[in-house]
């Protein structure tokens, strides 16, 4: 039974944001750091992976759809990736990075003090691209929870880059938000588990981070990328409008 677990999701290859969160006292002293996917697809994929692997067994890894897509692209299993930065990021990765990504599970469970058996995944327990939102209808949650063991009372997911905590069919659902590509408000968003749930935001110097990205990344459109994502130009309203049709609500009775 773990007492404190830090959850970092959707880092998207943004080193300054990751470094700021790792410097947080509650992250540095947590028993484990769980990464709920989409770790690499961004402007500093090598630096992010190398930093995280240097932390050893404290880090528990889960694959996200963007990590899977980078791996598939590099191994010739797909010709395109929807995210414009992803093909560039995929080309940067070393073979040991690809081996790491290929070894990652889609989900895993840990016992956390105060929360019981917690399932960690990227999007939903059954799919790494499926969309559920804070206002998704209850029958949608029932659908994505189908097949879960009854002793799993807490589910932690990422994917949509917007933090929330809600109850659905007796299970607590936690989305820590995004470290590197936040929607709605700036900062690096993460969660601390045990014995309760705390949604946290780590603020860092956005201008210094943008300068660092521009200097360290060879991505051709890095200046525009950094301005848009570090400053959270996409509002939560924008993101919800884009994601909402994908949670099945348009097909509900």
C-alpha positions as CSV (number, residue, x, y, z in Angstrom):
1,X,0.0,0.0,0.0
2,X,1.6,3.3,-1.2
3,X,1.1,6.5,0.8
4,X,1.9,9.2,-1.8
5,X,1.9,8.9,-5.6
6,X,2.5,11.8,-8.0
7,X,0.7,11.5,-11.3
8,X,2.1,13.3,-14.4
9,X,0.2,13.1,-17.6
10,X,0.7,14.4,-21.1
11,X,4.2,15.8,-20.8
12,X,4.4,16.0,-24.6
13,X,8.2,16.5,-24.6
14,X,8.3,19.8,-22.8
15,X,11.4,19.7,-20.6
16,X,11.0,23.0,-18.6
17,X,7.5,22.1,-17.5
18,X,8.7,18.6,-16.4
19,X,11.7,19.9,-14.6
20,X,9.5,22.4,-12.7
21,X,7.2,19.7,-11.5
22,X,10.0,17.3,-10.6
23,X,11.4,20.0,-8.4
24,X,8.2,20.2,-6.3
25,X,8.8,18.8,-2.8
26,X,5.7,16.6,-2.9
27,X,6.9,15.1,-6.2
28,X,10.5,14.6,-5.1
29,X,9.3,12.8,-1.9
30,X,6.5,10.7,-3.5
31,X,7.1,7.0,-3.4
32,X,6.3,6.7,-7.1
33,X,5.8,9.0,-10.0
34,X,3.2,7.5,-12.4
35,X,3.2,8.8,-16.0
36,X,-0.2,8.3,-17.7
37,X,1.0,8.5,-21.3
38,X,1.8,11.0,-24.1
39,X,5.3,11.5,-22.8
40,X,7.3,12.1,-25.9
41,X,5.3,13.8,-28.7
42,X,6.6,17.3,-28.5
43,X,9.7,19.6,-28.9
44,X,12.2,17.9,-26.6
45,X,11.5,14.2,-26.7
46,X,15.0,12.9,-26.1
47,X,15.7,15.2,-23.2
48,X,12.4,14.3,-21.5
49,X,12.9,10.5,-21.9
50,X,16.5,10.7,-20.7
51,X,15.5,12.7,-17.6
52,X,12.7,10.3,-16.7
53,X,14.8,7.2,-17.2
54,X,17.5,8.6,-15.0
55,X,15.0,8.5,-12.1
56,X,15.0,4.7,-12.2
57,X,12.3,2.6,-10.6
58,X,10.5,5.5,-8.9
59,X,8.9,6.2,-12.3
60,X,6.1,3.9,-13.4
61,X,5.3,4.3,-17.1
62,X,2.1,3.9,-19.1
63,X,1.8,4.4,-22.9
64,X,-0.4,7.0,-24.4
65,X,-1.8,7.1,-27.9
66,X,0.9,9.7,-29.0
67,X,3.7,7.4,-27.7
68,X,2.2,4.5,-29.6
69,X,1.8,6.6,-32.8
70,X,5.5,7.7,-32.6
71,X,6.6,4.1,-32.3
72,X,4.3,2.9,-35.1
73,X,5.6,5.7,-37.4
74,X,9.2,4.8,-36.8
75,X,8.6,1.1,-37.3
76,X,6.8,1.7,-40.6
77,X,3.4,0.6,-39.3
78,X,1.8,4.0,-40.3
79,X,2.6,6.7,-42.8
80,X,1.2,9.7,-41.0
81,X,0.4,11.1,-37.6
82,X,-2.3,13.7,-37.1
83,X,-0.2,15.9,-34.7
84,X,2.1,18.0,-36.9
85,X,5.0,17.9,-34.4
86,X,4.8,14.1,-34.0
87,X,6.6,12.9,-37.1
88,X,9.5,15.2,-36.3
89,X,9.5,14.0,-32.7
90,X,9.5,10.4,-33.8
91,X,12.6,11.0,-36.0
92,X,14.5,12.2,-33.0
93,X,14.2,9.0,-30.9
94,X,17.1,6.6,-30.4
95,X,16.6,2.8,-30.6
96,X,16.7,2.5,-26.8
97,X,13.8,5.0,-26.7
98,X,11.8,3.0,-29.1
99,X,12.5,-0.2,-27.1
100,X,11.3,1.6,-24.0
101,X,8.1,2.8,-25.7
102,X,7.3,-0.6,-27.1
103,X,7.6,-2.1,-23.6
104,X,5.0,0.2,-21.9
105,X,1.7,-1.2,-20.7
106,X,-1.6,0.5,-21.6
107,X,-2.8,0.4,-18.0
108,X,-1.8,-0.8,-14.5
109,X,-3.1,-0.8,-11.0
110,X,-1.6,0.2,-7.6
111,X,-2.9,0.2,-4.1
112,X,-2.9,3.7,-2.6
113,X,-3.6,4.6,1.0
114,X,-7.1,6.1,1.2
115,X,-8.1,5.3,-2.4
116,X,-7.7,1.5,-2.5
117,X,-6.9,-0.2,-5.7
118,X,-6.3,2.5,-8.3
119,X,-6.3,1.9,-12.1
120,X,-4.0,4.2,-14.1
121,X,-4.5,4.5,-17.9
122,X,-4.1,7.1,-20.6
123,X,-7.6,7.8,-22.0
124,X,-9.9,5.0,-20.7
125,X,-9.2,1.6,-19.2
126,X,-10.0,-0.1,-22.5
127,X,-8.6,2.3,-25.2
128,X,-5.8,4.9,-25.4
129,X,-7.8,7.3,-27.6
130,X,-11.3,7.1,-26.3
131,X,-12.7,10.4,-24.9
132,X,-14.4,10.9,-21.6
133,X,-14.9,14.4,-20.1
134,X,-16.0,15.9,-16.8
135,X,-19.5,16.2,-18.2
136,X,-19.8,12.9,-20.0
137,X,-23.1,11.2,-19.3
138,X,-23.2,8.4,-16.8
139,X,-24.0,5.7,-19.3
140,X,-20.9,6.7,-21.2
141,X,-18.8,6.1,-18.0
142,X,-20.6,2.8,-17.5
143,X,-19.6,1.8,-21.0
144,X,-15.9,2.6,-20.6
145,X,-15.8,1.0,-17.2
146,X,-17.2,-2.3,-18.5
147,X,-15.0,-5.2,-17.6
148,X,-13.2,-3.5,-14.7
149,X,-12.8,-5.6,-11.6
150,X,-15.2,-4.5,-8.9
151,X,-12.4,-3.8,-6.4
152,X,-11.1,-0.9,-8.6
153,X,-12.8,2.1,-7.0
154,X,-10.5,4.8,-8.5
155,X,-9.6,5.4,-12.1
156,X,-6.9,7.9,-13.1
157,X,-6.7,9.0,-16.8
158,X,-5.3,11.7,-18.9
159,X,-5.5,12.4,-22.7
160,X,-7.8,15.5,-22.7
161,X,-5.4,17.9,-21.0
162,X,-8.0,19.3,-18.6
163,X,-7.9,18.5,-14.9
164,X,-11.0,17.2,-13.0
165,X,-12.3,14.9,-10.3
166,X,-15.7,13.4,-10.4
167,X,-17.7,10.4,-9.2
168,X,-19.2,8.0,-11.8
169,X,-21.0,4.9,-10.8
170,X,-19.3,4.8,-7.4
171,X,-15.8,5.2,-8.8
172,X,-13.7,8.3,-8.3
173,X,-12.3,9.5,-11.7
174,X,-9.2,11.7,-11.7
175,X,-7.7,13.5,-14.6
176,X,-4.5,15.4,-13.5
177,X,-4.4,17.6,-16.7
178,X,-1.4,18.1,-18.8
179,X,2.2,18.9,-17.9
180,X,3.3,20.3,-21.3
181,X,0.2,21.2,-23.3
182,X,-2.4,22.6,-20.9
183,X,-5.8,23.7,-22.1
184,X,-7.7,26.4,-20.3
185,X,-5.0,27.8,-18.1
186,X,-1.2,28.0,-18.0
187,X,1.1,26.0,-15.8
188,X,2.0,22.4,-15.5
189,X,-0.9,20.4,-14.1
190,X,-0.5,17.2,-12.1
191,X,-2.1,15.3,-9.2
192,X,-1.0,14.0,-5.8
193,X,-2.7,10.8,-4.5
194,X,-2.9,9.5,-1.0
195,X,-4.8,9.6,1.3
196,X,-7.0,11.9,-0.8
197,X,-6.7,13.6,-4.1
198,X,-5.1,17.0,-4.8
199,X,-5.0,18.6,-8.2
200,X,-1.9,20.7,-8.4
201,X,-0.5,23.4,-10.7
202,X,3.2,24.2,-10.9
203,X,3.9,27.7,-12.4
204,X,7.2,28.4,-14.1
205,X,8.7,31.1,-16.2
206,X,6.9,30.8,-19.5
207,X,9.1,33.2,-21.4
208,X,12.3,31.5,-20.2
209,X,10.8,28.1,-21.1
210,X,9.9,29.4,-24.6
211,X,13.4,30.6,-25.1
212,X,14.8,27.3,-23.9
213,X,12.6,25.4,-26.3
214,X,13.6,27.7,-29.2
215,X,17.3,27.1,-28.4
216,X,17.2,23.4,-27.7
217,X,14.6,22.1,-30.3
218,X,15.2,21.9,-34.0
219,X,11.5,21.6,-34.8
220,X,10.9,24.1,-37.6
221,X,7.8,25.7,-36.1
222,X,9.1,25.7,-32.5
223,X,8.4,29.4,-31.8
224,X,4.8,29.2,-32.8
225,X,4.4,25.9,-31.0
226,X,5.9,27.2,-27.8
227,X,3.7,30.3,-27.8
228,X,0.5,28.4,-28.4
229,X,0.9,25.6,-26.0
230,X,3.0,27.2,-23.1
231,X,0.5,30.0,-23.0
232,X,-2.5,27.7,-23.2
233,X,-4.0,29.6,-26.1
234,X,-6.7,26.9,-26.4
235,X,-9.3,27.6,-23.8
236,X,-11.2,24.9,-21.9
237,X,-14.2,26.0,-23.9
238,X,-12.3,25.4,-27.1
239,X,-11.1,22.0,-26.0
240,X,-14.5,20.8,-24.7
241,X,-16.1,21.9,-28.0
242,X,-13.6,19.9,-29.9
243,X,-13.7,16.8,-27.7
244,X,-17.4,16.6,-26.9
245,X,-18.6,15.0,-30.1
246,X,-16.1,12.2,-29.5
247,X,-17.6,11.1,-26.2
248,X,-20.7,9.7,-27.9
249,X,-23.1,12.3,-26.6
250,X,-24.3,13.1,-30.2
251,X,-25.5,9.5,-30.5
252,X,-27.3,9.4,-27.1
253,X,-31.1,8.9,-27.1
